Amino acid sequence: MTSLPIDALCDAVLSRLSPEAEGRQLVALSGAPGAGKSTLSEPLAAGLTARGYRAEVVPMDGFHLDNRLLEARGLLPRKGAPETFDLGGFTRMCKALKGEDHVIYPLFDRARDIAIAGAAEVGPEVRIAIVEGNYLLFDEPGWRELAPLWDVSIRLEVPLAELEARLVRRWLDHGLDQAAAETRARGNDLANAARIAGAKLPADINWP
């Protein structure tokens, strides 16, 4: 990302936030696996903070269900699909972000493939929480009820071929060989991307 797109995105976000709002405001950064949410979220937070609005990224990935639960439910091969997250816990955290000064939440350790409880905290100095995840604008039961929590929503749009290339590269970087990386990307990640594409809620900002 160059500084110009980040500047433009910061301007677009701030133009939709209420400067008189009490409490913390939530910016949803949504998109398919491999869309670039993690890449964009930190520069966006830094840009908003530089403008005087302390912002912090809160990833959804900490709410992955543990592999033991997924295995018991027959969902381990589909890890990353909507039903493999603790939606109730994630919803409670988002509501807490709106109204509580201190919010502690879990983080996902991708190298160990586990969520770490109580690993991060949002403090009272944070005025904007950038909530980052695949299913924040997802029109299925439970997930669609998140939409009223977002003060601003952003969807990252990436062509399918580029998504596939990024996802294969991701799994290669995690040590899989070419065939295994392609199987993992096509069998799970791209299936989730297709599911997201088929059940989109409207976003305030489509990016880029």
Secondary structure, DSSP 8 states (H G I E B T S, - for coil): --HHHHHHHHHHHHHHS-TT--S-EEEEEE--TTSSHHHHHHHHHHHHHHTT--EEEEEGGGGB--HHHHHHTT-GGGTTSGGGB-HHHHHHHHHHHHH-S-EEEEEEETTTTEEEEEEEEE-TT--EEEEEETTTTB-STTTGGGGGG-SEEEEE---HHHHHHHHHHHHHHTT--HHHHHHHIIIIIHHHHHHHHTSB---SEEE-
